[in-house]
Amino acid sequence: MRTFLQNLLIFFAVCLCGLCAYQWVLETDLRKDLQKLTDNVQDKKEAIQNLQASVKHDEGEIQRLDGLRTQLTQTVKTNEFQISELNKDLEKATNSLDRAEKQVTTYKDALEQANDNIKRQNDNIKKQNEELAKVAEERNDVVKKFNKMATDYSDLAQKWNKQQAELAQAATNSAPKK
């Protein structure tokens, strides 16, 4: 019987170990579920805090936008007044532009006429320059001919002087006068 009791004790010990192992597995699953639930609660708390912060931010933004709306309403009123003033100024500017365009047209016509006159004058100057070039060329030809004639005359005068000198020397070398 002793072995029976020992075997029974061993059996109960193994059963107790199995029960402990089973409880540990159940405890582990429960802890996992508990952790998931804790994480879920934490996530929801963070989401709530984010939403509350977003609500506060949106309320501040709404107040800011409301202030901007009132400012813009006032700006629209002043802009309407300025637009009416600018329309008056635009009419004045348009009128002065029309006058200026008429003056520009007049100035363009005068400029074209002046350009035509200058072109005619330039043509006359070109003709005169051509004539002057011809006259200068003719003068150069006359100067060349004159220079040739002067050199010829100079050569002739030198020959004449030489001949007169020879005649004078020949006259002194002649027989004595009686």
Phi, psi and omega in degrees: 000336180298317180292326178296316180294321179293318179295321178295319179296318179295318179300311179296324179295317179293318178298319179296319177296317178298318179297318179297316181296318179297316179296322179296318179296315178297318180298319180296316178297317179297320179295321177298314178298318179298318179295319178298315179296319178297316178298319179297316179297318180297316179299318179294322177297317178297318179298318179298316180296319178297318179294320178296319178295320178296320178298315179298316179297316180295322177297317177297320179294321178298316179296317180297316180294325177295318176298318178297322180298316180294321178297318181294324177298316178295321179296321178299317180298314180291326178295322178298319177296316180295325179296318179296320177295318180293326176297319178296315179296324179296318178298317178297316181295322178297316179297315180292328176296317178300316178298318181295322178296320177296319178295319179299319178298316179298316180295322178297316179299316179296320179295318178298317179296317178297319178297319177298316178299318180294321177299316178297317179297318178299320177297316178298318179296319178298316179298316180296321177297320177297314179297318179298321178296320178296314180298318179296321179294317177297318178300316179299319178297316180296319180296320178298315179296318179298314179299319178295317179295319180296318178294320177297315179297318179298317178297317179297318180295321179295317178297317179299313180296320180294317180295319179293322178295319179294320179293321180293322179288322179292327180289328178280339179272000183282176182297147182296150183282145179251000000 
